[in-house]
Amino acid sequence: MELKKLLAGLEGLKVKGDLNLEIKEIENNSKEVKKGYLFVAIKGFAVDGHQFVNDAIENGATAIMIQEGCDLKSLKIPEDVTIIMAKDTREGLAIASSNFYGNPSSKFKLIGVTGTKGKTTTTFMIKEILERAGKKVGLIGTIATYINGKKIKDSDRTTPESLELQRIFKQMADEGVEVVVMEVSSQSLKLHRVDGCEFDYAIFTNFSEDHISEKEHPNMEDYLNSKLILFKKCKNGIVNTDDLQGAKIPSLFPESNIMTYGIDNYAKLLAKDITITNSYVDFKVKLVDRNERVKTGIPGRFSVYNSLAAICVAQKFDVSPEIIKEALLEVRVPGRSELVDNKMGLTIMIDYAHSPESLENILKAIKSYTRGKVICVFGCGGDRDPGKRPIMGEISGKVADYTIITSDNPRTEDPEKIIEQIEEGIKKTKGNYEIVVDRAEAIEKAIKMANNKDIILLAGKGHEPYQEINGKKYPFDERVIVREIISKLENKEEKK
């Protein structure tokens, strides 16, 4: 593609060199650059891509996009290389990538789901409903990318970088996908990863404190405003009116067509007569022209909200009530209220809860239907908002019957110091707890102390099959860990 066509839609560019160059591919990783490529230098949190401009040129880049304000003289770019200076190279990468791959998001219906909690479950519910309705569906999110029912790859972030995202969209369009549902994180909106995407529907699940740190959002206002960018990109919205911030969205975007759902406050789609057990939730809701009883095998009040959001989408696509009910009954989401089958007959639930509100929600949900003790095993991730650590400790101390504080993706931090911060909160309560730094040992401790009436909650990691320590990811799938521990305990019993 000609370079000038690649840059269409980008304003305020300063260019030195030939814009009629034929560009073979775009890259933001200098190691992947080949002859005839455009290299886009991104100033990241840990690494500045401008350091690798000369490496990219040596590898064959014929055009370079750099950030306004960088030291151009120090880069010493050869005369025959075209230089594009952009106000924001993240935006530049996103728009150029969309142009290069033929604006693929215009070739299918694109549904974006944002919110603090519930994004993953909601996207899986939508996928299940639309696939059962005969649609070819793509899904992009925290767990993995799926195309037409097949898992293409596991994810390392909620929303991919713009270049990777447009490549995925191109693959989806080529494979005849009709609808794509994707999780849209606040970071992806703030960092222009979804610029150039043509959204047909925007969903707002809820809003609560999370992702406040130096590398994410400086405060709650920035976090919220980042999420609201999605509604500036899309004229059709679906929002939860029981959420304080969600309820404001229709008035913030009066020209948009916004559908509402909820339980407690007035909404177009309301759930009533809710029943929650340890294995499912069901409720009444109006589907087409009559009230229907809907049941889903993911327990908890939050599952009602996620189901309602998915039903709103289903109604936009004229899906029949029978298919909606079938899909919601059958849908399962890895690491979201996921029960682990085991030979000891214990109730062991894995959940991704890693914020104060999500931990409180899941603990209160399981406390309401558990006949025995609630044993909570959790930690907090390193290099993330430290302010939530004592809050989560206090929540578990108040709600759980017993807490085992442990490690969870310490990243570059000392896990024992993270645990100390969690302990500050639990000490404010009368909750029983202990500290077991090694997460596998903590899980084993919980299993040994539980009986068939109890429930063990392994919170924080959910679908993740790894522990991240000092920049390296070590295999750690809690489903596997649980089964190995139980197998080991059974062998010991047999030898007695």
N, C-alpha and C positions, 0 to 999 in steps of 0.2 A: 504494500500500500504506500502511496505517496505520503511523505512526511506531512505536507500541508493538510491532507485529508485526515490524517491521524490526530491532528491538533484542533480540528473543528470543534467549536463550542468552548474553547478555553480563551479567556479574556486576559488582557494585560500582559501578554507575552513579549519578551524582548528576544529578538533572534539575530544571530550572526552566522551567515552561511547559506547553503542551498536548501530551500524548502521543497524542491522537486525530487529529492532523493527517494529511492525506493527502499522502504524499510521492510526487512524480512521478518522481524520479530521484536517484541519489547521485553526488556528484562530489568529488574531492580537488584539482581544479584550478579555482581561483576564476574563471578566464576562461571556463570551460565551463558555469558555473552559470546556471540560468534560474529563472523563477518556480515556486515550489513544490518546490525541490530541498533535499536535505540536503547540507550542505557539511561534509566531514571534514578537519580541519586536521592535517597530518602534519608532525612536526618532522624534517626530512631532514638529511643530512650537510652539504649546501651551503646549503639554503634552509629556513626555518621557515615552514610553512604558516599559522601563527597570524598572521603579518604581513598575510595576505590575507583575514582573516575579514570585515572591513568591506567589502572589494571584493565578496566573495561575497554579502553581504546586499544591497548596492546592485544586484547583478545578479538578485536575487529569491529568495535562499535564505530559507526559512521556519524552518529548523532548522539548528543548528550543533553539531558534535561537536568538543570541544576536549580537550587533554591535561590530566590532573590536575597541578596545580603551576604552570600558566601564569598570568600576571597578568590575571585576569578583569576587574578594574576598568579597566585601560588599554584594553581592547577596546571598551568602551562599546557593548555590544550592546543594541538597542532592546527594549522590554518585550514586544512582540508576536512576538519571535523565540524559539523554544524552544532552550534551551541544554542539551546533554548533556555532562557531564564524565566522561571515561573514564580508567581507569588507564593504558590504552595505546590510542591512537587507531589504530595500525596493526592491532591485533587487532580493534578496533571496526569499521574499514573492511572487514576480511575477512569477519567474521560478518554484518554488515549487508548486504554485497554478495551473499553466498550466500543470505540470506533474501529479499532483494529479487528475485533472479532465480529463486526457487523451488527452491533447493538442487539445481542441475542435475547435480552430480557423483553424486547418488544414482540418476540415470536411466541410467547406463552403468557398465561396469566401469572402474575407474581404477587404472592401474599407474604407480607413482612410481619413478624410477630416480635414485639418488644415488650419490656416490662422486667421487673426485678426477679420475679419468680413465675414459674408456669410455662415459660417459653417452649421448653423441650417437650413436655407432655402435650401441650396444645398442638404443636406442629405434628406430632405423631398421631394424635386423634384426627386431625384434618386429613393427613395422608391416608389413614385407614379408611375414613369415610369416602373420600374421593376415589380411591382405588377400587373399593367395593361398588362404587357407582359407575365403574368402567373407564375412569379417566387414567391417562398416563401421567404419573406424578413424580416429581423430583423433590427431594428434601435435603436441606443444608442446615446443619446445626451443631450443637455442642458434642453430640455423640459421634455422628458420622454423616457422610453424604450418600444418598440413595438415588438411583435412577431406575424408574419402572420396576420397583420391587427388589432390586439388587443393591447390596451395599458395595459402593465403589471404593471408599477409603474411610478410615477412622479420622476423626478431627483432632487438631491440636489447639484450636480456638473456636469460639462460638461462631464468629463470622470470618471467613477467609479474607486475606489481603485482596485488594481490588483486582490485581492482575490474575491471581488464581481463581477468584470468583468469576470473572468474565470467561476464563477458559472452561470452567465447569458449566457455566450457562451455555456456552457454545456447544459443548458435548451434549447437554440436555436437549437443546434445540435440534441438533443433528439426529438425536435418537427419538425425535417425535414427541417429546414431553409436552403436555398441554397445560399443566399447572405446576408451578414450583412454590413450595412453602418453605420459608427460611427464618431462622432465628436472627434477629437484628439487634446486636448488642449496642449499648450506649457508646462504647469505644469505637465501634465500626462507623457509627454515625458521626462522632466527633472527629475521627481521623480520616474521613472521606472515603472509606472502603466501599460504600454503596453508592457513591456518586456515579451517575451514568446509568443507574438501574431505573427501569420504568415500573414502579409499583402500582398494582391494581387495587390492593386492599392493605390497610395498615391496622394491626391489632395491638391494643394496649391492655396487658393483663392486670398489672398492679404496680405500685411503686413503694419501696421502703429502703432503708439505709443499707448500702452495700457499695463496694468498689470505690471507697473514698481512700485515696492514697496518693503519694507523689507521682506514681506511674499511671494512675487512672484519672480520678476526678478530684479536684481540690476541695469541693464542697457539694452539698446536696443540690444546690441550685444549678450548678454546672451539670451534674448527673441527670437531673430532670430535663433541663433544656436540651441536652444531647439526645435524649429519647424522643423529645417532641419534634426533632428535625424530620423524623419519619413522616409526620403528618403534613409537613411542608412539601414533601415529595409525592404526596398521594391525596386524592380528593375523596376517597371512600374509606371510612374508618369504622372500626368495631371496638367499643370500649366498655370496661367494667365500671358501672356507676356506683358500686359499693366502695370503690377505691376513691379516696379523697381527691387525688390528682386526676384520676381518670374521669371523674364526674365533671371536671372543669374543661375537658377537651372540646366538647361540642360548642361551648361559648368562645373558646380560644380560636376555633377554626369554623366560624359561622357559615362560610361558603362551602364547606365540605359536607358530604352526605355521610352522616355518622349514625350507625346502629348501636344500641345500648343493650347490655345484659346485666343481670344481677340477681340477688336474693332478697336483700333487705330494703333497697331503695327502688323507686319507680324506674322501670326500664322496659324496652320493647319486648325483650325476652326474659321472663322471670321463672325461676325455679321455686317450686313449692313442695310442701309435704316431704321433706328430706329424711331419709333413713341412712345411717352410717353404721357399718359393722367392721370387723377386723379384716374382711376380705373383699368388701364391695361397698358402693354407695348407690342409692337410687333416689329418684325424685320425679316430680311431675313437671311437665313443661308443655307449652302449646307448640305442636308441630303441625304446620299448615293450618288446618281449621279445627283441630280438636286437641284436648289435653291427653298426653301420652305419658306412660311411666317409663322412664329411661334408667338403665342400670349400667354401671361400669365397674370393672374389676380392679379399680385403683382406689383404695379407701381414703377417706378424708374429705372434709368440707371443701378444700381447695380443688378437689377433683370435680366438684359441681361447677365451679367457675371455669375451669379448663374445658369441661364438656360444653358449657353454654357458648363459649367463644367458638368452639368447633362447630356447634350447631348453627350459629350465625352464618359461618362460611358455607355450610351445607345448604342453607336456605338460599344463599346467593346463587348457588349452582343447581337449584331445584332438585336436590336429592330427596328421595322419598323417605317418609318416617321409618319404614321398615329397615331400610339400609342404614340409616343413622343409628337406630337402636342396635342392630346387629354389630356394627362397627365398634360402637362404644363399649359393648359388652365384651368383645374379643380383644380390644387393643391392649398391648403391654409395652411398657417403656423401660429399657435397661436403666437400672440405678435410680428409678423413681418409685418409691414405696414398693420396691421389688422384694418379694418373699423368696428366700433361698430354701429349696427343698433339701431335707437332710434326714439321715437314717435315725437320728436321735428323736425326731419328732418335735424339735424345738421351733418356736416362731422366731425367725431371724430375718430382720428387714434391713435392706440396704437402701439408703436414701441420700441424695446429693445435697441435702440441707447444709449450707455453709455460711449462712447469714443469721443474725439474731432472730429475725422474724420467721424465716423458713424453719429454723430449729424449733422455735416455740410452737409453730403450727403443727409440725409433724409429731412433736412430743405430746401436745394436748390432744391431738387426734387419736393417737394410739392409747393414751392414758384413759380416754373415755370408754374404750371397749375392752381393755385388757383386764382379765380377772386376777392375775398375779402382779408381779413387780415389772416396772419398766426399767430396763438396764440400758443406759445410754453410753456408747463408746464414741468419743469424738475428740478432735483437735482443731487447730486453725492453721490455715496456710501461711507460709512465710512470705515476705515481701508484699503483703496485702494489708489492708486497713487494720492497724493494731488496736484501734479504739473499740472494735467489736468483740475482742477476745474476752475481757472481763464480763461484758454483757451476756455473752453466750454461756460463760461459766455460771453466772447467776441464774440464767433461765433453766439450765439443766439441773442445777441445785434445787430449784423451786418445784420443777415439774416431775423430773425423773425420780424414781425410788433409789436408784444407785447410779453413780456416774464414774466411768473410768476415763480419765483425761489422758490423751495419748498424742502421738505425732500425726501430722497430716500435711504432706508436701511442704516441708520446712524451707525448701529452696535454699537461699543463701543465709538464712537465719539459723541460730542455735535453737533446736527444738525444745530444749529444757527452758530457755528463756520465754519462748512462746507459751509453754505450759504454765510457767509462773504467772504470766499475765492472765491466763484463763482462771487460775486458782484464786487470784485476787477477788474475782466475782463470786465464785462458788463459796468462798469463806464467809460471804455476807449472808448466806442462807444456812439452814439447818440440815441441808442435804448431805447424805452419806456419799463419800467419794474416795477414790485412790488414784495415784498416778502410776501409769505403766508406759514409759516412753516408747518402747518398741510396739508398733501397732499390731503386729501378729500376736505378740504375747498378750496384749490387751484384749484382743478378740478371744483368745484361748481362755483367759481369765473369766470373761463374761459367759462363755459357753459352759465352763465348769461350775459356775455358781447358779445357772438358770435351771428351772424346771419347766414342765409342759404348760403351766399356766402363765408363765412369764413371757415377755417379749424383749428381745435384744434389738436395739436400734444401732446400726453402724452408720453414723452420720458423717457427711462431708465429702466422701469420695465418689459415691454413686457409681456411674458407669466407668470411671477411670481405671485402667488396668495397670497403673504405675504409681510409684512414689517418686516425687521430684526432689533430689537432694544435690545441692551445689552444682546446678546446671545439668545434671544427668538424671534420666528417667530409668528407674529400676522396676522390673516386673513386680506388680502387686495388684492382683485381681482378687477382690474380697470374696467373690463366689468360690474361687479356687482355694483361697486361704481357709475359708470356713470348712470346705469339704475335706481338706488335708488334715485340719485339726481334729475333726470328728472321726476321721478314719484312724488317726493316731490314737485317740482316746479309746476307740472301740478295740483296737489291737491290744492295748494295755489291759482292758477288762478281760479279754479272752485269755491272756497269759496268766491271769491271777488264779 
